[in-house]
Amino acid sequence: MEKDAKLRILVFASVVVVLLALLLGWMITGDLGEKIVANNQQTSEISDDIETGLVSKVLDGDNVELSNKRRVKYIGVVAPKKQCFDVQATQKNSELVLNKTIRLEKDASNRDKSGKLLRYVYVNFENREIMVNDYLLSYGYVRLLSIPPDLKFERQFNISVNEANFQDRGLWASCPNKT
């Protein structure tokens, strides 16, 4: 019980540090950071770094295949593979994107080493557009995986994963090895 209390204090302190860093950044730049919930946009208004596609297959908790057979890896997250919470992560990803048109946003890198497109993924869910990467982090279906240079939403992702951990959501409540 004492270890749990120390862990909660450590997580809480981490969240406070991240929030203070965001506040300091806002005070210096006047910018509160990137918007995670995007405005609805028409396809004709989307820039070269943003495209859409129909998800025909969910490969796991952080990878999908589009109807044109291109595979997409979600930037900034990693889903459990053949371990605690992998089935739940895949099921939630399917619920969010399978047979739906998604919006793909590129960061600095175009593809990973296996040739998958690296993208932030957006979908209409419960009458609003959400970023799937951040949603899965916020509810503890995936872990944070920050790999430079693709760090556009790293601050938001850190907040989301710390909140999920602190509130024992998803894998943070269910898996013995939570790191």
Backbone as a ProteinNet text record, in pm:
[ID]
protein_1_A
[PRIMARY]
MEKDAKLRILVFASVVVVLLALLLGWMITGDLGEKIVANNQQTSEISDDIETGLVSKVLDGDNVELSNKRRVKYIGVVAPKKQCFDVQATQKNSELVLNKTIRLEKDASNRDKSGKLLRYVYVNFENREIMVNDYLLSYGYVRLLSIPPDLKFERQFNISVNEANFQDRGLWASCPNKT
[TERTIARY]
82.6	0	86.6	199.9	288.4	349.7	381.4	435.7	334.7	206.9	101.6	89.6	97.1	87.7	205.7	325	443.1	431.8	381.6	364.8	264.2	153.6	52.5	109.2	187.9	249.8	346.6	424	518.8	446.3	339.5	261.5	199	141.4	81.7	187	304.5	411.8	451.6	454.3	487.4	383.9	258.1	151	164.8	192.7	209.5	326.7	436.7	554.3	519.7	450.2	411.6	319.9	221.9	131.4	204.6	299.3	377.9	462.6	518.9	597.1	509.9	387.2	294.4	259.2	233.6	201.1	316.8	438.3	555.8	571.2	550.5	557.8	454.9	334.3	229.2	265.9	322.3	360	468.9	560.2	670.6	624.9	546.1	510.1	370.6	285.2	147	66.3	122	57.6	26.9	-96.9	-135.3	-106.1	-43.3	-10.9	-109.2	-87.7	-167.9	-306	-403	-538.7	-546.9	-592.5	-603.6	-734.2	-841.4	-968.6	-974.2	-964.8	-952.8	-1089	-1085.2	-1207.3	-1242.3	-1371.9	-1413.3	-1366.8	-1301.2	-1251.1	-1300.9	-1320.4	-1354.5	-1226.1	-1236.5	-1119.5	-1043.7	-1112	-1045.5	-957.8	-981	-903.8	-783.3	-768.8	-663.3	-530.7	-423.5	-291.7	-230.4	-111.3	-41.2	-4.7	10.7	49	-69.8	-190.4	-310.4	-386.6	-428	-505.1	-610.3	-697	-798.9	-788.6	-848.4	-850.9	-955.5	-1002.9	-1101.1	-1028.2	-1053.9	-988.4	-1060.6	-987.3	-1045.8	-1008.3	-900.1	-854.1	-779.1	-808.4	-733.1	-632.8	-504.9	-399.1	-373.5	-383.2	-366.9	-406.7	-358.6	-399.9	-343.9	-242.9	-183.8	-147.7	-203.2	-176.7	-304.9	-325.5	-441.5	-398.3	-486.4	-466.3	-582.4	-550.7	-652	-702.6	-813	-871.7	-778.2	-683.5	-585.5	-462.1	-471.3	-367.4	-248.3	-250.5	-142.5	-164	-54.7	-62.2	-17.5	-84.7	-59.7	-25.8	82.7	124	95.4	25.9	-5.6	121	146.2	263.4	244.8	352.9	356.7	301.8	255.3	198	247	241.8	270.4	170.1	104.5	5.7	74.7	21.8	77.3	67.2	169.7	170.7	188.3	89.6	92.1	124.9	64.1	82	-42.9	-36.8	-151.5	-210.7	-339.2	-421.2	-411.4	-345.7	-336.7	-472.4	-552.7	-684.7	-774.4	-773.5	-857.3	-815.4	-684.8	-635.8	-681.3	-671.3	-714.1	-865.3	-940.9	-1087.1	-1127	-1064.4	-1099.1	-1060.6	-944.9	-903.6	-1004.5	-1050.9	-1152.2	-1281.2	-1323.2	-1445.9	-1436.1	-1318.3	-1299.8	-1290.6	-1219.5	-1184.4	-1226.6	-1257.1	-1284.6	-1403.7	-1382.5	-1483.1	-1524.7	-1436.7	-1463.8	-1356.3	-1392.3	-1295	-1220.2	-1088.7	-1004.3	-926.9	-887.9	-802.5	-663	-564.9	-426.2	-344	-269	-182.9	-39	46.4	188.5	262.8	368.5	462.3	590.2	705.9	832	864.7	839.6	872.3	752.8	781.6	673.6	643.9	748.4	730	823.4	783.6	871.5	962	1045.7	1142.4	1075.9	952.6	883.3	799.1	802.8	731.9	592.2	547	414.5	417.7	305.5	292.5	286.2	356.3	350.5	256.7	147.6	47.9	-22.5	-71	-171.1	-303.5	-392.3	-515.3	-635.9	-726.7	-847.5	-969.9	-1074.3	-1198.7	-1315.5	-1430.1	-1551	-1599	-1613.3	-1653.4	-1744.8	-1862.4	-1961.2	-1984.8	-2007.1	-2043.2	-1935	-1810.1	-1700	-1576	-1486.1	-1362.3	-1260.8	-1203.3	-1101.7	-972.1	-860.8	-734.1	-725.8	-722.1	-722.4	-599.2	-482.5	-359.1	-377.7	-427.6	-444.8	-556.6	-663.8	-774.8	-726.8	-652.9	-603.6	-508.9	-427.8	-341.1	-423.8	-522.2	-602.8	-678.9	-715.5	-792	-708.7	-577.4	-488.1	-487.2	-519.7	-513.9	-374.8	-295.4	-160	-64.5	63.7	168	226.8	290.1	357	485.6	511.1	634.2	679.7	767.5	816.3	944.3	939.4	1056.6	1080.1	1189.2	1221.7	1241.5	1204.4	1162.8	1010.3	934.4	788.1	732	740.8	706.3	605.6	531.1	439.1	342.6	292.2	193.9	249.5	379.8	442.2	392.8	379.1	331.5	192.5	101.7	-34.1	-33.4	45.9	52.2	103.9	202.8	253.9	145.5	69	-41.1	-142.3	-178.7	-279.2	-235.1	-111.3	-64.4	-50.2	-5.8	4.8	-132.5	-230.6	-366.8	-424.9	-403.2	-452.6	-388	-258.5	-184.9	-236.6	-249.1	-292.8	-434.5	-520.6	-659	-679.9	-571.2	-577.6	-672.9	-656.1	-739.4	-669.7	-748.1	-698.1	-585.7	-477	-364.8	-300.7	-315	-256.4	-324.4	-448.3	-519.2	-507.8	-486.8	-498.8	-368.5	-260.2	-135.7	-34.5	26.7	123.5	247.9	299.4	416.9	368.7	355	290.8	387.3	514.4	610.1	629.3
-119.3	0	125.1	121.1	235.7	264.9	159.2	178.4	246.3	206.7	267.9	416.5	451.6	592.4	671.6	613.9	681.9	697.5	593.2	598.8	706.1	713.5	815.6	956.1	973.6	1103.8	1138.7	1040.6	1061.9	1099	1028.9	1058.7	1197.2	1227.2	1358.8	1468.1	1448.7	1547.3	1563.8	1453.9	1460.5	1542.7	1521.3	1597.3	1745.4	1777.1	1916.7	1979.8	1907	1958.9	1986.2	1893.5	1912.8	2033.6	2044.9	2159.4	2291.8	2292.7	2413.9	2448	2344.8	2368.4	2426.7	2375.4	2430.3	2575	2602.9	2738.6	2832.3	2789.8	2871	2894.2	2789.1	2803.2	2901.3	2893.9	2986.4	3129.7	3147.4	3281.6	3339.6	3254.1	3301.9	3328.8	3236.5	3247.4	3302.8	3297.8	3337.9	3231.6	3110.5	3001.4	2888.3	2843.6	2733.3	2597.3	2591.6	2462.5	2427.1	2310.8	2266.3	2223.1	2242.4	2196.2	2049.5	1966.8	1824.8	1793.1	1854	1833	1933.2	1884	1969.5	2020.6	2133.6	2185.5	2100.9	2088.9	2017.7	2097.9	2028.4	2094.2	2018.8	2091.3	2029.2	1973.9	1864.9	1801.9	1901.1	1990.3	2085.6	2184.4	2201.3	2295.3	2230.4	2100.7	2028.3	2046.7	2069.1	2093.1	1963.3	1974.6	1858.6	1756.7	1799.9	1709.2	1637.7	1662.6	1600.5	1532.6	1409	1334.1	1251.7	1187.3	1102.7	961.8	866.4	728.9	649.6	542.8	453.4	336.9	312.9	202.8	72.3	-20.5	-149.5	-259.9	-236.7	-339.8	-274.7	-320	-276.5	-386.2	-351.7	-450.8	-478.6	-373.6	-384.8	-251.1	-221.4	-100	29.3	23	146.4	139.9	43.4	27.3	-9.8	50.6	18.9	2.9	-59.1	-68.1	2.8	82.8	157.3	75	117.6	44.6	38.6	131.9	130.1	46.7	-31.6	-124.9	-57.2	75.7	142.5	120.1	99.1	78.4	204.1	231.3	353.5	316.3	373.3	360.3	493.8	489.9	611.9	669.1	796.8	863.9	882.8	862.3	898.4	796.7	683.1	581.8	443	353	211.8	128.1	38.6	-48.9	-176	-236.6	-363.6	-468.2	-548.6	-656.1	-788.4	-875.4	-1007.6	-999.9	-903	-886.1	-821.7	-792.6	-735	-616.7	-621.6	-515.7	-504	-598.4	-588.2	-607.7	-700.4	-726.1	-604.1	-543.9	-426.5	-308.3	-290.4	-180.6	-199.8	-322.5	-351.2	-332.6	-378.6	-362.7	-215.9	-135.8	7.1	75.9	42.7	100.2	64	-60.7	-104.2	-25.3	-9.5	65.6	209	267	406.2	424.8	334	365.4	264.6	141.2	39.5	79.2	69.4	103.6	250.5	335	478.9	553.3	670.4	756.4	833	826	895.7	1005.7	1103.3	1210.2	1184.3	1191	1161.5	1288.7	1315.2	1432.7	1389	1435.7	1401.8	1493.8	1440.5	1522.6	1530.9	1527.2	1540.9	1418.2	1298.6	1175.5	1127.9	1067	1015.7	869	787.2	642.9	591	477.1	410.9	312.8	239.2	148.1	35.6	0.2	-107.9	-56.3	74.4	131.5	182.6	169.9	221.4	374.4	435.1	579.5	615.2	717	767.7	887.3	876.9	983.5	1003.2	1126.7	1154.2	1123.8	1054.5	1005.6	1069.3	1122.5	1186.9	1113.4	1104.6	1040	1108.7	1104.7	1153.5	1046.7	1084.8	992.4	1068.2	1013.1	1075.8	1222	1245.1	1375.6	1482.7	1440.7	1538.3	1469.9	1549	1492.4	1480	1362.1	1339.2	1293.9	1316.6	1258.3	1120.7	1016.8	880.6	854.4	901.8	882.4	930.2	1052	1112.4	1044	1006.5	938.4	806.7	728.7	600.4	619	723.9	755.6	797.9	883	938.6	832.7	724.9	619.7	495.5	506.7	399.5	276.7	290.9	177.8	158.9	264.5	260.5	334.9	314.7	386.8	495.1	591.5	700.1	648.7	689.9	655.9	779.3	857.8	981.4	952	970.5	947.4	1071.6	1144	1259	1212.8	1294	1433.9	1452.3	1344.2	1352.4	1383.5	1509.8	1549.4	1664.8	1685.5	1799.3	1804.1	1688.5	1684.4	1620.8	1620.3	1554	1610.5	1741	1799.8	1748.4	1751.9	1703.5	1554.7	1478	1333.9	1304.5	1380.1	1362.3	1389.2	1492.9	1524.3	1410.1	1361.9	1255.7	1127.2	1085.8	959.9	973.1	1088.8	1109	1107.5	1166.6	1167.3	1026	949.9	810.6	727.4	746.8	673.5	712.1	840.7	888.8	841.7	835.2	793.9	643.9	568.6	422.3	380	439.6	403.9	295.5	205.3	107.9	23.4	16.9	-69.2	-26	100.2	148	84.3	40.2	-27	-177.4	-229	-372.9	-449.6	-383.2	-454.7	-442.7	-553.6	-549.6	-468.6	-477	-400.1	-277.8	-166.3	-47.2	49.2	21.7	116.6	93.5
0	0	0	70.5	77.1	-60.4	-138.1	-271.2	-362.3	-350.5	-430.5	-399.2	-274	-234.8	-290.8	-284.4	-338.6	-489.1	-556.3	-700.9	-740	-668.4	-697.3	-675.8	-570.1	-544.1	-656.3	-702.4	-811.3	-940	-969.9	-1090.3	-1078.6	-962.9	-942.2	-959.5	-902.1	-915	-1061.6	-1136.8	-1279.6	-1355.6	-1324.4	-1389.5	-1357	-1232.8	-1191.9	-1266.4	-1279.7	-1350.5	-1496.8	-1561.4	-1701.2	-1715.1	-1625.3	-1631.1	-1608	-1515.4	-1491.6	-1614.1	-1679.8	-1801	-1911.6	-1924.6	-2024.1	-1991.9	-1865.4	-1824.8	-1853.4	-1822.4	-1848.3	-1998.8	-2077.4	-2222.8	-2274.4	-2219	-2260.1	-2222.2	-2102.7	-2057.4	-2146.9	-2192.5	-2275.7	-2418.1	-2475.2	-2616.4	-2640.2	-2539.3	-2559.1	-2631.5	-2645.1	-2717.8	-2621.2	-2619.8	-2530.8	-2591.4	-2705.1	-2765.5	-2875.1	-2933.4	-3046.2	-3002.3	-3088.7	-3063.5	-3099.7	-3007.9	-3035.7	-3106	-3060.7	-3128	-3242.3	-3364.8	-3482	-3527.7	-3595.8	-3656.2	-3776.7	-3805.9	-3926.3	-4046	-4140.9	-4259.9	-4382.4	-4491.3	-4617.5	-4678.5	-4753.4	-4814.7	-4901.7	-4969.2	-5058.1	-4981.7	-4851.7	-4772.2	-4705.2	-4719.7	-4649.2	-4722.1	-4645.5	-4704	-4756.1	-4815.6	-4870.1	-4762.8	-4638.3	-4530.6	-4467.7	-4518.7	-4463.9	-4577	-4552	-4650.3	-4577.8	-4653.8	-4593.3	-4650.4	-4578.8	-4625.8	-4550.1	-4613	-4552.7	-4488	-4359.1	-4287.9	-4321.7	-4383.1	-4420.1	-4322	-4244.9	-4152	-4036.2	-3914.4	-3797.1	-3766.4	-3768.9	-3749.5	-3602.1	-3519.8	-3374.7	-3313.7	-3195.6	-3126	-3179.1	-3266.8	-3319.1	-3467	-3539.6	-3682.5	-3755.5	-3873.2	-3955.6	-4101.1	-4178.2	-4321.9	-4389.9	-4490.6	-4563.8	-4682	-4740.5	-4852.6	-4973	-4983.6	-5092.5	-5056.5	-4947.7	-4899.1	-4832.7	-4819.5	-4745.5	-4597.1	-4525.1	-4380.8	-4308.6	-4195.8	-4119.2	-3975.5	-3924.4	-3783.4	-3716.8	-3601.5	-3528.8	-3465.3	-3487.4	-3430.7	-3280.2	-3205.3	-3063.4	-2966.6	-3018.1	-2929.5	-2967.5	-2870.5	-2897.6	-2819.1	-2890.4	-2827.5	-2779.8	-2674.2	-2628.9	-2740.6	-2755.2	-2853.8	-2780.1	-2789.7	-2727	-2578.3	-2512	-2368.3	-2310.4	-2182.6	-2112.3	-2188.8	-2212.8	-2270.3	-2422.1	-2490.6	-2636.4	-2704.2	-2653.9	-2712.8	-2696	-2578.3	-2552.4	-2640.9	-2658.5	-2743.2	-2887.8	-2937.5	-3074.1	-3088.5	-2990.3	-2995.2	-2995.8	-2911.9	-2906.4	-3036.9	-3091.2	-3218.5	-3327.9	-3328.3	-3425.9	-3408.7	-3285.5	-3257	-3309	-3296.5	-3337	-3487.9	-3559.9	-3698.8	-3805.4	-3770.7	-3872.9	-3960.6	-4092	-4193.3	-4189.4	-4137.1	-4132	-4211	-4259.1	-4325.4	-4217.7	-4224.1	-4127.2	-4199.2	-4121.1	-4170.9	-4117.4	-4204.4	-4169	-4175.4	-4068.9	-4064.7	-4046.7	-4135.1	-4132.9	-4036.1	-3975.2	-3897.7	-3980.7	-3919.1	-3992.2	-4078	-4025.3	-4097.5	-4177.8	-4292	-4374.9	-4343.8	-4329.7	-4309.3	-4200.3	-4139.1	-4043.6	-4119.8	-4046.6	-4108.8	-4186.8	-4149.2	-4220.3	-4337.1	-4362.8	-4476.2	-4445.7	-4321.4	-4285.7	-4281.9	-4323.7	-4311	-4163.1	-4121.9	-3984	-3983.1	-3904.9	-3909.4	-3775.2	-3755.9	-3653.8	-3723.1	-3654.2	-3716.1	-3647.8	-3728.8	-3679.4	-3733.7	-3651.6	-3693	-3624.1	-3688	-3622.2	-3525.6	-3399.3	-3293.3	-3198.2	-3176.7	-3088.7	-3126	-3254.8	-3309.9	-3299.8	-3290	-3294.7	-3349.8	-3401.7	-3453.9	-3339.6	-3327	-3224.2	-3290	-3220.7	-3263.3	-3197	-3276.2	-3225.2	-3138.8	-3181.8	-3106.1	-2961.2	-2945.3	-2813.5	-2734.6	-2802.1	-2735.5	-2673.6	-2751.6	-2700.6	-2582.1	-2585.6	-2470.8	-2349.8	-2372.2	-2262.8	-2184.2	-2252	-2186.3	-2155.1	-2169.2	-2127.3	-2216.3	-2343.6	-2435.3	-2494.1	-2494.9	-2551	-2458.7	-2484	-2410.6	-2499.4	-2436.3	-2506.6	-2570.2	-2694.2	-2763.7	-2841	-2779.6	-2842.2	-2918.6	-3049.9	-3133.8	-3220	-3193	-3277.2	-3421.9	-3516.1	-3505.4	-3497.8	-3481.9	-3484.4	-3345.8	-3306.7	-3169.7	-3163.4	-3269.2	-3276.3	-3157.3	-3114.6	-3007	-2879.2	-2863.4	-2748.8	-2615.1	-2604.3	-2477.2	-2441.8	-2539.1	-2515.2	-2481.7	-2552.9	-2528.2	-2387.1	-2340.8	-2204.1	-2100.8	-2122.6	-2030.6	-2030.6	-2148.1	-2159.7	-2091.6	-2113.7	-2055	-1903.3	-1855.5	-1710.7	-1644.6	-1711.5	-1658.6	-1655.2	-1761.8	-1766	-1656.1	-1637.7	-1534.3	-1395.9	-1372.2	-1241.4	-1208.4	-1309.7	-1288.1	-1308.3	-1321.2	-1337.7	-1448.8	-1564.9	-1679.8	-1762.7	-1816.5	-1912.4	-1858.8	-1935.8	-1897.9	-1767	-1730	-1604.8	-1483.9	-1499.9	-1390	-1401.8	-1520.3	-1545.2	-1555.7	-1585.6	-1615.4	-1502.5	-1464.9	-1354.6	-1387.5	-1510.3	-1551.3	-1626	-1557.2	-1613.9	-1678.7	-1679.2	-1738.5	-1884.3
[MASK]
+++++++++++++++++++++++++++++++++++++++++++++++++++++++++++++++++++++++++++++++++++++++++++++++++++++++++++++++++++++++++++++++++++++++++++++++++++++++++++++++++++++++++++++++++++

